[in-house]
Amino acid sequence: MSINDVLSILMFVSFIGLILTGFPVAWVLGGLSIAFTAIAIVLDIDLGFVIGVDWAYASLSVNRIWDIMKNWVLVALPMFIFMGLMLERSGIASDLMTNLTMVFGRVRGGLAIAVTIIGLLLAATTGIIGASVVLLALLGLPVMLKSGYRKDLAAGTVCAVGTLGILIPPSIMLVLMADRLAMPVGDLFLGALIPGLLLGFMYIIYLLLISRLNKKIAPVPEDAESVSLAAILGVFKAVLAPFGLILAVLGSIFFGIATPTEAAGVGAFGAMLLARFRRQLNRSVMNDVLGQTTTTTAFIFAIFVGATAYSVVLRGLGGDQLIEGALLGLPFGPTGIVITILFVTFLLGFFLDWIEISLIILPLVAPVVQNLGFDLVWFTVLFAVCLQTSFLTPPVGFAIFYLKGVAPDAIDIRTIYRGVFPFILLQLLGLSLIFIWDDLVTWLPAQAY
């Protein structure tokens, strides 16, 4: 093993260790890039090792960071974030919950199904998991608990459904992945649509089955009313506006009318119009949404800057070649290598956020998978589905902590862990289906182009 290999391994291990301390990710990544550049220079100049990394890499990092900051595709990020936050404030989800409760109230597990449908709609309008989980918890959790739903089922449903926004387009995770892999965002949006909807339908089937097998887990509310035409019309009316916005954003991308960046602008403006039409738009709401959008965008771009510097130094040390050699040296064949990558990604999701994994791990393994002859869009969507589990797996399952922050005291952290476990298994089942039938990802992009 060469000195470069040792430095590459130490750099990655240091990253994992420092992340677990809770220190800001952006500073960890940027600090490690500076520290290991200095170490490489000392070893090269003072001890005579040929490392190949010097202070010129600082200039290279600056150039790479400038390329990111002027990237036209990434302009879509703050606008998609703004769109999701503005729709959250418009009150559409509240109306949907009221009307869907009337439609599915007499179905066993119907309230949880209503939460799932709202979650699917939210997923197609925002990729902000925290906002989706908190909103679903505030709307659906009290209703389910009041109706006698078992606490773990209610909590698990809210957590799992709230994470769909990270996969179903327009997803900010897919925008980041497309940028790191120099892929068209539209390809990933098209490829992820069917898998995202598949997971949502799997949740609904599970809720129907579990409520049938155990009638006490999700009872029919005693005050549930029969389905009426007024309730159905209410659902249609509540869905019409957000569905039109989704169609305008995703449809313009899928049919080649607009780029993702242009479509994001349409979505942001449309969300403002909807909030204005529903009389929810005022100066306070606008200031709040703009503030949250700025904070979220700054957080993501700070990690972008740190990850860029980190990746440049790691590649200079030969870390990408080390990983490629280690993967190709596995005695499993191409399919076994992909399974190994997904398994390691699943384990990393226990400790790392999806942003760090997307920005650091994905660019290192994707070229290896592509060289093995696999479709890059298929693998990237697989990778994204695998990362979705990171929101539900302890100890860093962010959806769990978002829910705990707004859940009643009667729902403790153990109850939430029990509730999300079946949904983690469903996500892994969905991952397996996508792995076996790659047409679930590749069919729609092929039809579009």
C-alpha positions in Angstrom: 0.0 0.0 0.0 1.4 3.4 -1.1 1.6 6.5 1.0 -1.1 8.0 -1.2 -3.4 5.1 -0.3 -2.7 5.6 3.4 -3.5 9.3 3.2 -6.7 8.6 1.2 -7.9 6.1 3.8 -7.0 8.5 6.7 -8.8 11.3 4.9 -12.0 9.3 4.6 -11.9 7.9 8.1 -11.3 11.4 9.5 -14.4 12.6 7.6 -16.6 9.8 9.1 -15.1 10.4 12.6 -15.5 14.2 12.6 -19.1 14.0 11.2 -20.1 11.9 14.2 -18.9 14.7 16.6 -21.7 17.0 15.3 -19.3 19.6 14.0 -20.7 21.4 10.9 -20.3 19.3 7.8 -19.1 22.2 5.5 -16.3 23.1 8.0 -15.3 19.4 8.3 -15.0 18.9 4.6 -13.2 22.2 3.9 -10.9 21.8 7.0 -9.9 18.3 6.0 -9.0 19.4 2.5 -6.7 22.1 3.8 -5.2 19.8 6.5 -4.4 16.9 4.1 -3.0 19.3 1.5 -0.6 20.6 4.2 0.3 17.0 5.3 1.0 16.0 1.7 3.2 19.0 1.2 5.2 18.3 4.3 5.6 14.6 3.3 6.6 15.7 -0.2 9.1 18.5 0.6 10.5 17.4 4.0 10.5 13.6 3.8 10.9 13.1 0.0 7.7 11.3 -0.7 6.1 11.9 -4.2 2.6 12.7 -3.2 1.5 14.8 -6.2 -0.6 17.3 -4.1 0.6 20.8 -3.5 -0.8 24.3 -2.8 -1.7 24.6 -6.4 -4.7 22.4 -5.4 -6.0 25.4 -3.5 -6.3 27.3 -6.7 -7.9 24.3 -8.4 -10.5 24.1 -5.6 -11.3 27.8 -6.1 -11.8 27.2 -9.8 -14.1 24.3 -9.1 -16.1 26.2 -6.6 -16.5 29.1 -9.1 -17.8 26.5 -11.6 -20.4 25.4 -9.1 -21.6 28.9 -8.1 -22.1 29.9 -11.8 -23.9 26.6 -12.6 -27.2 27.4 -14.2 -28.8 24.1 -13.1 -28.3 24.8 -9.4 -30.3 28.0 -9.7 -33.3 25.6 -9.6 -32.5 24.7 -6.0 -33.6 27.8 -4.1 -36.7 28.2 -6.4 -37.8 24.6 -5.7 -37.3 25.1 -2.0 -39.3 28.4 -2.2 -42.1 26.6 -4.0 -42.4 23.9 -1.4 -42.3 26.3 1.5 -44.9 28.6 0.0 -47.3 25.7 -0.8 -46.9 24.5 2.8 -48.1 28.0 3.9 -51.0 28.1 1.4 -53.2 25.8 3.5 -53.8 23.3 0.7 -52.7 20.3 2.7 -55.1 21.2 5.5 -58.0 21.3 3.1 -56.9 18.0 1.6 -56.7 16.3 5.0 -60.3 17.5 5.9 -61.8 16.2 2.7 -59.8 13.0 2.4 -60.7 12.1 6.0 -64.4 12.3 4.9 -63.7 10.1 1.8 -61.6 7.4 3.5 -63.0 7.7 7.0 -65.0 4.5 6.9 -62.1 2.4 5.4 -59.9 0.5 7.9 -56.6 2.4 7.8 -58.3 5.1 5.8 -56.8 8.0 7.8 -53.3 6.7 7.3 -54.1 6.3 3.6 -55.3 9.9 3.5 -51.9 10.9 5.1 -50.1 8.9 2.4 -52.0 10.6 -0.5 -51.3 14.0 1.0 -47.7 13.0 1.4 -47.5 12.0 -2.3 -48.9 15.3 -3.3 -46.4 17.2 -1.0 -43.6 15.1 -2.4 -44.3 16.4 -5.9 -44.2 20.0 -4.7 -41.3 20.0 -2.2 -38.2 18.1 -1.6 -37.8 19.4 1.9 -38.2 16.5 4.2 -38.4 18.5 7.5 -41.3 20.6 6.2 -43.2 17.5 4.9 -42.8 15.5 8.1 -43.8 18.3 10.4 -46.8 19.3 8.3 -48.1 15.7 8.0 -47.5 15.3 11.8 -49.5 18.4 12.7 -52.4 17.5 10.3 -52.6 13.7 10.5 -51.1 12.5 13.7 -53.8 14.1 16.1 -56.6 12.7 13.9 -55.2 9.2 13.8 -54.4 9.1 17.6 -57.9 10.4 18.4 -59.4 7.6 16.3 -57.6 4.9 18.2 -54.7 4.2 15.8 -51.8 2.4 17.4 -49.1 5.0 18.1 -46.3 3.3 16.3 -48.3 2.8 13.1 -49.4 6.5 13.1 -45.8 7.7 13.7 -44.2 5.4 11.2 -46.7 6.4 8.5 -46.0 10.1 9.0 -42.2 9.6 8.9 -42.1 7.2 5.9 -44.5 9.2 3.8 -42.7 12.5 4.6 -39.5 11.1 3.1 -41.0 10.5 -0.4 -40.3 14.1 -1.3 -36.5 13.4 -1.5 -37.2 10.9 -4.4 -40.3 12.0 -6.3 -39.5 15.0 -8.6 -38.9 17.8 -8.4 -36.4 16.5 -5.8 -33.5 18.7 -4.7 -31.5 15.5 -4.1 -31.8 14.6 -7.8 -30.8 18.1 -8.8 -27.6 17.7 -6.7 -26.9 14.2 -8.0 -27.3 15.4 -11.6 -24.9 18.2 -11.1 -22.2 16.0 -9.5 -22.5 13.4 -12.3 -22.9 15.9 -15.1 -26.2 14.3 -16.1 -29.4 16.0 -17.4 -31.7 16.6 -14.5 -34.7 15.7 -16.6 -33.4 12.2 -17.1 -33.2 11.6 -13.3 -36.7 13.2 -12.8 -38.2 10.9 -15.4 -36.3 7.8 -14.0 -37.3 8.5 -10.4 -41.0 9.2 -11.0 -42.2 5.5 -11.3 -40.1 4.3 -8.4 -41.3 7.1 -6.2 -45.0 6.4 -6.9 -44.3 2.7 -6.5 -43.1 3.2 -2.9 -46.2 5.3 -2.2 -48.5 2.6 -3.5 -46.6 0.0 -1.5 -47.2 2.0 1.6 -51.0 2.1 0.8 -51.1 -1.6 0.2 -49.3 -2.3 3.5 -51.7 -0.1 5.4 -54.7 -1.8 3.9 -53.3 -5.3 4.7 -52.1 -4.5 8.3 -55.4 -2.9 9.2 -57.3 -5.9 7.9 -55.1 -8.4 9.7 -55.2 -6.5 13.0 -58.4 -4.6 13.3 -57.3 -2.9 16.5 -54.3 -1.3 14.9 -56.3 1.1 12.7 -60.0 1.1 13.6 -62.7 2.9 11.8 -63.6 6.1 13.7 -66.9 6.0 15.5 -68.0 9.3 14.1 -67.0 8.5 10.5 -69.5 9.6 7.9 -70.5 7.9 4.7 -68.8 9.0 1.5 -70.8 11.9 0.0 -70.6 13.6 -3.3 -69.8 16.8 -1.5 -66.7 15.2 0.0 -65.5 13.8 -3.3 -66.0 17.2 -4.9 -64.1 18.8 -2.0 -61.1 16.5 -2.6 -61.2 17.3 -6.4 -61.3 21.0 -5.6 -58.5 20.8 -3.1 -56.3 18.7 -5.5 -56.9 20.7 -8.6 -54.7 23.7 -7.9 -51.6 21.8 -6.7 -52.0 19.2 -9.4 -52.1 22.0 -12.0 -48.9 23.4 -10.5 -47.2 20.0 -10.6 -48.3 19.5 -14.1 -46.9 22.9 -15.1 -43.5 22.2 -13.5 -42.9 18.5 -14.3 -44.9 18.6 -17.6 -42.8 21.4 -18.9 -39.6 19.5 -18.1 -40.8 16.1 -19.4 -42.1 17.5 -22.7 -39.0 19.6 -23.3 -40.9 22.9 -23.1 -38.6 24.3 -20.3 -35.4 23.4 -18.6 -35.5 22.4 -14.9 -34.3 25.9 -13.9 -37.0 27.6 -15.9 -39.6 25.2 -14.6 -38.5 25.9 -11.0 -39.2 29.6 -11.7 -42.6 28.7 -12.9 -43.2 26.7 -9.8 -42.1 29.4 -7.4 -44.3 32.0 -9.1 -47.2 29.6 -9.3 -46.9 28.8 -5.6 -47.1 32.5 -4.8 -50.2 32.9 -6.9 -51.9 30.0 -5.1 -51.1 31.4 -1.7 -52.4 34.8 -2.9 -55.5 33.2 -4.3 -56.2 31.5 -1.0 -55.5 34.8 0.9 -52.5 33.3 2.8 -49.9 35.5 1.3 -48.8 38.5 3.3 -45.6 40.3 4.3 -45.0 38.1 7.3 -45.4 34.9 5.3 -43.2 36.2 2.5 -40.4 37.2 5.0 -40.6 33.8 6.7 -40.5 31.8 3.5 -37.7 33.9 2.0 -35.7 33.5 5.3 -36.1 29.7 5.4 -35.3 29.5 1.7 -32.1 31.5 2.2 -31.0 29.4 5.2 -31.6 26.1 3.5 -29.9 27.2 0.3 -26.9 28.5 2.2 -26.6 25.3 4.1 -26.6 23.2 1.0 -24.2 25.4 -0.9 -21.8 25.6 2.1 -21.6 21.8 2.0 -21.1 22.1 -1.8 -18.1 24.3 -1.3 -16.6 22.0 1.3 -17.3 18.9 -0.6 -15.7 20.3 -3.8 -12.5 21.1 -2.0 -12.5 17.7 -0.2 -13.1 15.8 -3.5 -10.3 17.6 -5.3 -7.8 16.7 -2.7 -9.0 13.2 -2.3 -8.8 12.6 -6.1 -5.3 14.2 -6.1 -4.2 11.6 -3.5 -5.6 8.9 -5.7 -8.7 8.1 -3.6 -10.9 7.5 -6.6 -8.4 5.0 -8.0 -8.1 3.3 -4.6 -11.9 2.9 -4.4 -12.2 1.7 -8.1 -9.4 -0.9 -7.5 -11.1 -2.1 -4.3 -14.5 -2.5 -6.0 -13.2 -4.2 -9.1 -11.1 -6.5 -7.0 -14.2 -7.9 -5.3 -14.9 -11.6 -6.3 -18.6 -10.9 -7.0 -18.9 -9.9 -10.6 -20.5 -6.7 -11.8 -23.9 -7.3 -10.2 -22.3 -8.2 -6.9 -20.2 -5.0 -7.0 -23.4 -2.9 -7.4 -25.1 -4.8 -4.5 -22.0 -4.2 -2.4 -22.1 -0.4 -3.1 -25.8 -0.2 -2.2 -25.2 -2.2 1.0 -22.4 0.1 2.1 -24.5 3.1 1.2 -27.4 1.7 3.3 -24.9 1.3 6.3 -23.5 4.8 5.8 -27.1 6.1 5.9 -27.1 5.1 9.6 -24.4 7.8 10.3 -24.3 10.3 7.5 -26.9 12.6 5.9 -27.9 12.2 2.3 -26.1 15.4 1.3 -22.7 14.1 2.4 -23.2 10.7 0.7 -24.4 12.3 -2.5 -21.6 14.8 -2.8 -18.7 12.5 -1.6 -19.6 8.8 -2.2 -21.7 8.9 -5.3 -19.2 10.7 -7.6 -16.5 8.1 -6.6 -18.6 5.0 -7.3 -20.8 6.0 -10.2 -17.9 6.0 -12.8 -17.0 2.4 -11.7 -20.6 1.3 -12.1 -20.9 3.0 -15.5 -17.6 1.3 -16.7 -19.1 -2.1 -15.7 -21.8 -1.5 -18.3 -24.7 -0.4 -16.2 -27.1 2.4 -17.1 -26.1 5.5 -15.0 -29.6 6.8 -14.6 -30.8 3.4 -13.3 -27.9 3.2 -10.8 -28.4 6.8 -9.6 -32.1 6.3 -9.0 -31.2 3.0 -7.1 -28.7 5.0 -5.1 -31.4 7.7 -4.3 -33.9 5.0 -3.1 -31.2 3.5 -0.9 -30.4 7.0 0.5 -34.1 7.5 1.3 -33.7 4.9 4.1 -31.2 7.2 5.8 -34.0 9.4 6.9 -35.6 6.5 8.9 -32.6 4.6 10.2 -31.2 5.4 13.7 -29.2 7.1 15.1 -29.2 9.9 12.4 -32.7 9.4 11.0 -33.7 13.0 10.5 -37.3 12.3 9.8 -37.5 10.6 13.2 -36.2 13.7 15.0 -38.4 16.1 12.9 -41.4 14.0 14.1 -40.3 13.8 17.7 -40.0 17.6 17.8 -43.8 18.1 17.1 -45.3 14.8 18.3 -47.2 14.5 21.6 -45.4 13.4 24.7 -47.1 10.1 24.5 -45.1 9.2 21.4 -41.5 8.5 22.5 -38.5 7.8 20.4 -38.8 4.0 20.8 -42.4 4.1 19.5 -41.2 6.0 16.4 -38.4 3.5 15.8 -40.9 0.6 16.0 -43.2 2.4 13.6 -40.6 3.1 10.9 -39.2 -0.4 10.9 -41.8 -1.9 8.6 -41.5 1.0 6.2 -37.7 0.5 6.0 -38.4 -3.1 5.0 -40.8 -1.8 2.3 -38.2 0.6 1.0 -35.7 -2.2 0.8 -38.3 -4.3 -1.1 -38.9 -1.4 -3.5 -35.1 -1.2 -3.9 -35.0 -4.9 -4.8 -37.8 -4.5 -7.3 -36.0 -1.6 -9.1 -32.8 -3.6 -9.1 -34.5 -6.6 -10.7 -36.7 -4.7 -13.2 -34.6 -1.9 -14.4 -37.4 -0.9 -16.8 -39.1 0.7 -13.8 -36.4 3.4 -14.1 -35.4 3.3 -17.8 -38.8 3.0 -19.5 -40.1 6.5 -19.0 -36.9 8.3 -20.1 -36.8 6.1 -23.2 -40.4 7.0 -24.1 -39.8 10.7 -23.5 -36.7 10.8 -25.8 
